[in-house]
Structure formats: structure tokens, C-alpha cells
Amino acid sequence: MTEATPAPRVVHGSHRAAGLLTLLEALVVLGFAVFYAYEMVTGATDDLTRAATSGVLILIFGLGLLVLARGWSRAADWPRTPTLLWNALLLPVAWSLHESSRTPLALAVGAVAAASMVAALAAPGRRDAGRPDRASHRAADPAVDGGDGSQAGADADGARRDDGLS
């Protein structure tokens, strides 16, 4: 019995752009985690517990962003929503930076967040990737429908069941 193999995922330019922007964000966030570690080691912080807690939380977000960047590099579908959410949360951060007279930094954060959201929305998902119509594919594959068109031994998606009934 042959098992249906999924179509290879094509990494589009929008996947690459979203992945590179997410990687950039991850490196910046991990840089902040290193900064907190540096503050703790040099004794520059007044509250060691707060610095350690903040550093660990920032480290977790940075590692999460690295996982998202890896997902984008593999043309996975799942990074879209967390990428959009993360970057939507960066927009108020950019505004806050602007309000505190750090306009160049605010513009950089806002631009990266907006570009990342555009790239995430532009990246085609599995349903958008132009796969062939399943019905026509099933009809052309006698291994799926048993050669008589009856679909015996196949589930609703046309994949063969391995339950001994077919």
C-alpha cells in the first residue's frame, strides 16, 4: 500500500520576509535578555529578583520568536497567527516610544512590526498554495479509488485506510 505524501512546501518570498523580520525581532529581544543578565552580573540593578524575572520572561519571548522564524523558513502555516499577534502588540509599544520622545526608535519598531504583519498576511497557506483539486486527483489515481471509482477503503479525503478492510 502506498501512503499519500504531502506536496512539498514551497518557501515563497513572503515566507522569507516574514522569517527574516521575525529573526530580526528575536535577535533584538534576545539582546535585551543579555542586557538583563549583564545588569545582574555587574550589580547595576537595584532589584535582583525583578531583573531575573524580566530577563527570563524576555528570554522566553526571544526563543519563541526564534521558533516562529524557523516555522516561516519551512513554509509552515502555523506561524501566521502568533506573528500577527506579536506584531500587533508591538504597535502600542511603538506609540509609547513616540510619546516618550524616542521617535526614531518608535518609527523603527512600528516599521518592522507593520512590514512583518504585511509579510505574514501575504504568505500563502496550504489552502492557498494552488494544490490540484482533490476530486480530479482522486479520479486519476486508481490506488485511491480501487480502480472502480467506488472509494472503498478510502476515507473522506481519499487517503487509504489501513484497517484491513480494503
Buried (B, 14 or more C-beta within 10 A) or exposed (E): EEEBEEEEBEBBEBBBBBBBBBBBBBEBBBEBBEBBBEBBEEEEBEEEEEBBEBBEEBBEBBBBBBBBBBBBBEBBBEBBEBBBEBBEEBBEBBEEBBEEEBEEBBEBBBEBBBBBBBBBEEBBEEEEEEEEEEEEEBEEBEEBBBEEEEEEBBEEEBEBEEEEEE
